[in-house]
Amino acid sequence: MSCQPKKAAQCQRRSAFSNTSQAGTWVSLSLAFVGGYGDAASFVLAKTFTGHVTGNLVLAAIAVAALDWGATLAPLSAIVTFLIGIFVSVLIVRPLKAWSSWPLLPTIMGLEVILIVAASFALSSGLAHGVGIFVIFVSLALGLQNGAFRRVGGFSVHTTYLTGMITSLISTEAEQYASEEDPRDVGTPNPTISVLCGIWIAFVLGAGTGAAMVFHLGALGMLGAALLLIPLALRKVQS
């Protein structure tokens, strides 16, 4: 069916999305699962979030209010290294774009795997300051992921935290219903909403899986995130 002129913008958006979404959607869902996995596993193991800033700011503020200055170290180091990860991922991606054949996202995933494996063994081996090393390495890994993969089909996504995604989901849904003039179009699926819902579900499932793995396997359960990233990176290289 052809698009009416007043629906041209919507049709153009959905057409552009359909041309690029298939592979990008699966990557976003997989990375969201890894993001939830890493964040939940880190909180169980180190009582610190490693995939976003807001929760750690709250933890640091609580520690300050309790005058427990030592307890501020983990959340603040997680915040700093997560932001460094985002910054470094941008610095890595820019020069790599000069080589069009170079696999950008798989490179970041490979770095993630190395950092997650190192973090897991640092904590499981009883290494001095193992908890701190674990938090720094996992936060850096998820920061790299968050900075390297930010768009699907032309709109912004995040795969390591949900607050912005939930806000985008609700606002997109509200805008769709508010802008629909033809009642027959209200039930038309919006690909943006579908992807945002999928990322939200994948993140929650990943969080549950990550928590369960480390409850049963301890720090070695964190290796599950690395095992998920390896085939994902290989598939991206082959594609």
C-alpha positions, 0 to 999 in steps of 0.5 A, spaced: 500 500 500 502 506 498 503 512 503 499 518 504 502 524 503 501 526 511 504 519 512 510 520 508 515 521 514 512 515 518 513 511 511 520 513 510 522 512 517 520 505 517 522 503 510 529 506 512 529 502 518 527 495 515 533 496 510 538 496 516 534 493 522 535 485 521 542 484 523 542 491 527 536 488 531 539 482 533 546 485 535 542 490 539 538 484 543 544 480 544 548 486 547 543 488 551 543 481 554 550 481 555 549 488 558 544 486 563 548 480 565 554 484 566 551 489 571 547 484 575 553 479 576 557 485 578 552 487 583 551 480 586 559 479 586 561 486 588 555 490 590 557 495 585 553 497 578 558 496 572 553 498 566 551 505 568 552 511 572 546 513 576 545 507 580 553 508 582 552 515 584 546 513 589 551 508 592 556 513 593 551 518 596 549 513 601 556 511 603 558 519 604 551 520 608 553 514 612 561 517 613 563 510 610 568 513 605 571 507 603 565 504 600 565 510 595 571 507 592 568 502 588 562 506 585 566 512 583 571 507 580 566 504 576 563 511 574 570 513 572 572 507 568 565 506 565 565 513 562 573 512 560 570 506 556 565 510 552 571 515 550 576 510 548 571 506 544 569 513 540 577 514 539 578 507 537 572 507 532 574 513 528 581 511 526 578 504 524 573 507 520 579 509 515 579 501 513 572 500 511 574 492 511 576 492 518 571 489 523 569 495 528 564 492 533 567 485 533 574 489 535 570 492 541 567 485 543 574 482 543 576 487 548 570 486 552 572 479 552 579 480 554 577 484 560 571 480 562 575 474 562 581 478 566 576 480 571 573 474 572 580 470 574 582 476 578 576 476 583 576 468 583 583 467 584 583 471 590 588 476 588 589 482 592 584 488 590 581 483 586 574 486 587 577 493 585 580 490 579 574 486 577 569 492 578 574 497 573 575 491 568 567 490 567 566 497 567 571 499 562 568 493 558 561 495 558 563 502 557 566 500 551 560 496 549 555 502 550 560 507 546 561 503 540 554 500 539 549 506 539 544 506 533 539 501 530 535 503 524 537 510 525 535 511 532 539 511 538 539 505 543 543 503 549 545 496 551 547 497 558 542 501 562 534 501 561 532 508 564 533 512 557 530 506 553 524 506 558 523 513 557 524 513 549 519 507 549 514 511 553 515 517 549 515 514 542 509 510 544 505 516 546 507 520 540 505 515 535 498 515 538 498 522 539 500 523 531 495 518 528 490 521 524 487 515 521 484 510 526 486 504 522 493 506 522 493 506 530 495 498 530 500 498 525 507 496 528 512 501 530 519 498 528 522 503 533 517 501 539 518 493 537 526 494 538 526 498 544 521 493 547 526 487 545 532 491 548 528 492 555 526 484 555 533 482 553 536 486 558 532 483 564 533 476 561 540 477 561 540 480 568 536 474 571 541 469 567 547 473 570 545 473 577 543 466 577 550 464 574 554 468 579 550 465 585 551 458 583 558 459 580 561 465 583 566 469 579 567 464 574 559 465 572 562 472 569 565 468 564 558 467 561 558 474 558 564 472 555 562 466 552 556 470 549 560 475 546 565 470 542 560 467 537 557 474 536 563 477 534 565 471 530 558 472 526 559 480 525 566 478 522 563 473 517 557 478 515 
